[in-house]
């Protein structure tokens, strides 16, 4: 006798699992009308068994979240694809806690949806921490960045002798303080970008745009910076009308960061190449410089937070966040980014994005 023989029908398995896992579990029919909630739902909400069936569960969703919740649920029902959304559910004591809801359809042999199985997971602590972190970045921007900007304006006036003559030693000290303050301001801005962009990677949009046109536009924007150091910046694309469903602003940020690094670490009068192609199921974007190169064992570490390239041959730990944020963006779209380098022969940063991603 099999172990399963002692447990009865598959419904027994499902109910056992639904009552065991630490989530709110629910099911609906093919039309999206709720027909089951596990015991944890009733304990959490305080409602009576069966009270949430049909569309009555909506009474426990926060008013500010309900319309978005219903719109996303309607879209999932119409498309027959997986459902995911975040909204607040009212607890039995009246408190609203954030939950992450996910649901998948069950299909019959003909491929028609016959049922939906879903869970709602408490993510309130995580959401609260994100909100607190965002509030902290706002405080940093106001309480630290603004005074630094004001101080630098005064130091600029002193250094330019608009407030009177300075002797040689005084001018040297003011210039050193100004340079130090500017570095501090750059570091602060990098930290703000880090926290803000790290949050934003969870809210990337999907919009069809021409990747070739975007790459050409980015190269054009960076030409002045390249020409100021006598560097040739060139784009070669093997594809035309390369429409992809990603966030164009996010992909632009990635490419601009790679171009900025390539120009920064290229020798005067050098060259930077950008190459766009199709490789199987991926679009491949390569930014190549011919600078001093990087030790191969350090390449993967460049994508960790606070790793920065130094002027010259070696890379060192620092305040660099651009490559970390670039990796976060690319991986959010199920892509990859890596570095290939050889000392004395330059570096290649390679971005691969799925060509068949869904909008």
Residue, then its C-alpha position, 0 to 999 in steps of 0.5 A: x500500500x502506498x503512503x498516498x493511499x492513506x491520505x485519500x484524494x488530492x483535495x486532502x493533500x491540498x487542504x493539508x498543505x494549505x493549512x500548514x504553510x504560513x501564508x493566506x491561501x485562497x482559490x477562485x473559479x475560472x471567473x475569479x470568484x473566490x471559493x476557498x480560504x484557508x483557516x489562517x485567512x479567517x484567523x487573520x481577518x476575523x471574518x466568519x467561514x464563507x464570508x469572503x466568498x465570491x467578491x466579498x473578500x474585497x471588503x478587507x482590502x485597503x481603499x487606496x489599493x483596491x482599484x489597482x488590485x482589481x485592475x491587475x486581477x482583471x488583467x490576469x483573468x483576461x490574459x490567463x497568465x500569473x498574477x502578482x500584486x501588493x496591497x494592504x489587508x485589514x487584520x481583525x484588530x483593524x490594522x492594515x498590513x502589506x501582503x504580496x499576492x501571487x496566483x497561478x491558473x490551473x488548466x484542463x486538457x484543452x488548455x482552458x483555465x478552470x481554477x486559480x490557486x493563490x497565496x498572500x504573504x505578509x511583507x509588511x515589515x519589509x515594506x516598512x523598512x523600505x519606507x523608512x530607508x526612503x525617509x532616511x535618504x530624504x533626510x540625508x539629502x536635506x540635512x547634509x547635501x544642502x549645507x555642503x552645496x552652500x559651503x561650496x558656493x562660499x568657498x568658490x567665491x573665496x577661491x575666485x577672490x570675489x570676497x577679497x584677495x588671499x595670500x598664496x597659502x590661504x588660496x591653497x588651503x581654500x582650494x584644498x577644502x573646496x576639492x575635499x568638499x566636492x569629493x564628499x558631495x559626490x560620495x553623498x550623491x552616489x549614496x543617494x543614487x544607490x538607495x533610490x535606484x536600488x528601490x527603483x529596480x523593484x518598480x521597473x516598467x516595460x515599454x517597447x523601444x528601439x535599442x539601436x536608436x537608444x544606443x546611438x543616442x547615448x553614444x551621441x550624448x557622450x561624444x563631447x566627453x570623449x572628444x575632450x580627451x581625444x578619444x574616438x567613440x564609435x557604435x557598430x550595430x549588426x541589427x536595425x529596428x531592434x525593438x525590445x520591451x524594457x524600461x528605456x530610462x533604466x537601460x540608458x542609465x546602464x549604457x551611460x555608466x558603461x560609456x562613462x567608465x570606458x572613457x574615464x579609464x581609456x588613455x588620452x587619444x584612445x578609442x572606445x567601441x560599442x557593439x550591438x548584435x543578436x546572439x541566439x535568444x539574446x541581444x548583446x551590447x558590448x562596450x570595449x575600451x583599450x586601457x590598462x585593463x583589470x586583473x581577471x580575478x577582480x572583474x566579478x568584484x566590480x559589480x559589488x557595491x562600493x567598488x570603484x576603478x582607480x586611475x591607472x592600472x589597478x581597481x580598488x575598493x571605493x564609492x563606486x555604485x554604478x556597476x552594482x546598480x547596472x547589474x541590479x537593473x539588467x538582472x531584473x530583466x532576466x539578463x546578465x552583465x559581465x566583464x572580460x579584461x586582460x592587463x594591458x589590453x583593455x576591458x569589455x563589459x558585456x550586457x545580454x538581454x533576452x530578445x523574447x521578453x514579454x511586455 
